[in-house]
Amino acid sequence: MSFDSGRLSHSYITDSAFADSIATAVVCDARGSVRPCLKCTHCDKAARHIHPDIIEIGRLDNKTIIGIDQIRELKKDVYIVPNDAMQKAYLVRDADAMNINAQNAFLQILEEPPAHAVFILSTSNPAALLPTVRSRCVLLRSQNLDDSVYDNDNAEHETIKNIADDFLDALSGDNLKLMECMFAIDKLDKLSFYDFLTLARNNVALLLRENTDTGNQNSRKALVHAETVLSKAGEMLDLNVSAGHIAGFICAEILK
């Protein structure tokens, strides 16, 4: 697999068939031509797995998951400029092994990546990744990649976004709309529920930043309370509490 110089995205989802080629293209020195050239010093180091600007993340010894601590370590490194090449490639092997907390931490990096960083999520099961993670990555298909999840991904994400927007509107005191939102999220699977919580918390945080009117303290308190409730809902979801119970919890707490 090759890329036109200057046309690399900042994040990809692919499988092992393409992952190493993308990482090599990121560090390749063949500017103004197709990459990877497979001839330059950078390509040679990449082929020998000794390039300092290709950083691999995967399961640690005897671990079945990629945990949040590994992603935190990645985040510390990501803002450090490359050693040899113009860009750095972060290759996450078996990206579907990231647990939910790790994926949420990774999402924060994807939302505001430094210009010199390219992220490559290698997985044969994109459905195991959060919709919000998938939406920020370019999918490179191969015969081994089960990408059927992408057929309806955009429509699903738009539906969840609409629920999160309705939830924000409901915070103004529209109790009927709030209950309609809770009925909707009760039907979501776990990953989509996380997607809703992420989008809803982002909405609340944005409104809090905009709501600087000191004369409207009641509105600000309601937003702060909503953020706390959504955070607690995320903790409950991590503990495998059912969607129905969490929806009921959110509704009851917001209506207090």
C-alpha positions in Angstrom: 0.0 0.0 0.0 1.3 3.5 -0.9 0.2 7.1 -0.3 0.5 10.3 -2.2 2.9 12.5 -0.3 1.1 15.1 1.9 -2.2 13.2 1.9 -1.9 11.2 5.0 -4.7 11.5 7.5 -4.1 12.0 11.3 -5.8 8.7 12.2 -6.7 5.4 10.6 -8.5 2.2 11.4 -7.2 -0.8 9.5 -5.8 -4.3 10.2 -2.3 -5.8 10.3 -2.3 -6.1 6.5 -2.0 -2.4 6.1 -0.9 -1.1 9.5 2.8 -1.4 9.1 2.7 0.2 5.6 0.9 3.2 7.0 3.4 3.6 9.8 6.3 3.3 7.3 4.6 5.9 5.1 4.4 8.3 8.0 8.2 8.4 8.6 9.3 7.9 5.0 11.6 10.6 3.7 10.4 10.5 0.1 8.7 13.9 0.1 7.1 15.0 -3.2 6.5 11.4 -4.3 4.6 8.2 -3.3 5.3 6.9 0.1 6.6 4.6 1.5 9.5 4.5 -1.0 11.0 1.4 0.8 14.5 2.8 -0.1 15.2 5.6 2.3 16.9 5.3 5.7 13.6 5.8 7.4 11.9 2.9 5.5 14.9 0.7 6.2 14.6 1.4 10.0 10.9 0.8 9.9 11.3 -2.5 8.1 13.8 -3.6 10.9 11.4 -2.3 13.6 14.0 0.1 15.0 12.6 3.5 13.9 12.4 5.8 17.0 9.4 7.6 15.6 7.2 4.5 15.2 5.7 3.8 18.6 3.8 0.6 19.2 1.2 0.1 21.8 -0.4 -3.3 22.5 -1.3 -5.8 25.2 1.3 -6.0 27.9 2.5 -9.5 29.1 -0.2 -11.7 30.4 -2.8 -9.0 29.8 -6.0 -9.4 27.8 -6.8 -5.6 27.6 -5.0 -2.4 26.7 -5.6 -0.2 29.8 -6.0 3.5 30.4 -2.5 3.7 31.9 -0.9 2.8 28.6 -2.9 5.5 26.8 -1.9 8.0 29.4 1.7 7.2 28.7 1.1 7.6 25.0 -0.5 11.0 25.7 2.7 12.1 27.5 4.8 11.2 24.5 2.5 12.5 21.7 3.4 16.1 22.2 7.1 15.5 22.1 8.5 16.3 18.6 9.8 13.5 16.4 13.4 12.3 16.8 14.4 11.6 13.2 11.4 11.9 10.9 9.0 14.8 10.2 6.1 12.9 11.8 5.6 10.2 14.4 3.4 7.1 14.0 1.5 5.6 16.9 0.5 2.1 16.1 -2.0 0.5 18.4 -1.9 -3.3 17.9 -5.2 -5.1 18.6 -6.9 -1.8 19.2 -10.2 -3.6 20.0 -8.5 -4.7 23.2 -8.6 -1.2 24.6 -11.2 -1.1 27.4 -13.8 1.7 27.5 -11.7 3.9 29.8 -8.7 3.5 27.5 -10.8 4.4 24.5 -12.2 7.5 26.1 -8.7 8.6 27.0 -7.6 7.9 23.4 -10.6 9.9 22.1 -9.3 13.0 23.9 -6.0 12.7 22.0 -7.8 12.2 18.7 -9.9 15.3 19.2 -6.9 17.6 19.3 -3.9 15.8 17.9 -0.6 17.6 17.3 0.3 18.1 13.6 3.3 15.7 13.8 1.3 12.7 15.1 -0.5 10.0 13.1 -2.5 7.3 14.9 -3.1 3.8 13.4 -5.6 1.5 15.1 -5.0 -2.0 14.0 -8.0 -4.3 14.5 -10.1 -6.8 12.6 -13.2 -5.8 14.7 -13.9 -2.1 14.3 -17.3 -2.6 16.0 -15.5 -3.0 19.3 -14.4 0.6 19.1 -16.5 3.5 20.3 -18.5 5.2 17.6 -16.9 8.5 18.5 -13.5 6.9 18.0 -14.5 5.4 14.7 -15.9 8.7 13.5 -12.5 10.4 13.8 -10.6 7.8 11.8 -10.2 7.0 8.2 -11.1 3.3 7.5 -8.7 1.5 5.2 -10.4 -1.8 4.1 -8.7 -5.1 3.5 -10.3 -8.5 2.9 -9.6 -9.4 6.5 -11.3 -6.3 8.0 -14.9 -6.8 9.2 -16.1 -3.3 8.4 -19.8 -4.0 8.1 -20.3 -1.8 11.2 -19.5 1.2 9.0 -22.6 0.6 6.7 -24.9 2.3 9.2 -22.3 4.0 11.4 -23.0 7.6 10.2 -26.7 7.2 10.6 -26.3 5.7 14.1 -23.9 8.4 15.2 -26.3 11.1 13.9 -29.2 9.5 15.9 -27.1 9.5 19.1 -26.1 13.1 18.5 -29.7 14.1 18.1 -30.5 12.4 21.5 -27.7 14.2 23.1 -28.9 17.5 21.7 -32.4 16.8 22.9 -31.1 16.0 26.3 -29.4 19.4 26.5 -32.7 21.1 25.5 -34.5 19.1 28.1 -32.3 20.6 30.9 -34.2 23.9 30.5 -37.2 22.2 32.2 -38.8 20.2 29.4 -39.6 17.1 31.5 -41.4 15.4 28.6 -38.4 15.7 26.3 -36.2 14.4 29.1 -38.3 11.3 29.5 -38.3 10.8 25.7 -34.5 10.9 25.8 -34.3 8.4 28.6 -36.6 6.0 26.6 -34.3 6.4 23.6 -31.0 5.7 25.5 -32.6 2.7 27.2 -32.6 1.0 23.8 -28.9 1.7 23.1 -26.2 -0.9 23.3 -23.2 -0.3 25.7 -20.9 1.4 23.2 -23.7 3.6 21.8 -24.6 4.5 25.4 -21.0 5.6 26.0 -21.2 7.6 22.8 -24.3 9.4 24.1 -22.7 10.2 27.4 -19.6 11.6 25.7 -21.6 13.8 23.4 -24.0 14.9 26.2 -21.1 15.8 28.5 -19.4 17.7 25.6 -22.6 19.7 25.1 -22.9 20.5 28.8 -19.3 21.6 29.0 -19.6 23.8 25.9 -22.7 25.5 27.4 -21.0 26.0 30.7 -18.2 27.8 29.0 -20.6 30.0 27.2 -22.8 30.6 30.3 -20.8 33.3 32.0 -23.8 35.4 33.0 -23.4 35.7 36.8 -27.0 36.7 37.0 -28.2 33.3 35.9 -26.7 31.1 38.6 -29.7 28.7 38.6 -29.0 27.8 35.0 -25.3 27.3 35.7 -26.0 25.1 38.8 -28.3 23.0 36.7 -25.6 22.4 34.1 -23.0 21.6 36.7 -25.4 19.1 38.3 -26.1 17.6 34.9 -22.4 17.1 34.3 -22.1 15.3 37.6 -25.0 13.1 36.9 -23.6 12.1 33.5 -20.2 11.4 35.0 -21.9 9.1 37.6 -23.8 7.4 34.8 -20.5 6.6 33.1 -19.2 5.0 36.2 -22.4 2.9 36.5 -22.0 1.8 32.9 -18.4 0.7 33.7 -19.9 -1.5 36.5 -22.3 -3.1 33.9 -25.4 -1.5 35.4 -28.2 -1.9 32.9 -29.2 0.9 30.5 -32.7 1.0 31.9 -31.5 1.5 35.5 -29.0 4.2 34.4 -31.7 6.0 32.3 -33.9 5.9 35.4 -31.1 7.3 37.5 -30.4 10.2 35.1 -34.1 11.1 34.9 -34.6 11.0 38.6 -31.5 13.1 39.4 -32.2 15.7 36.7 -35.8 16.1 37.9 -34.8 16.7 41.6 
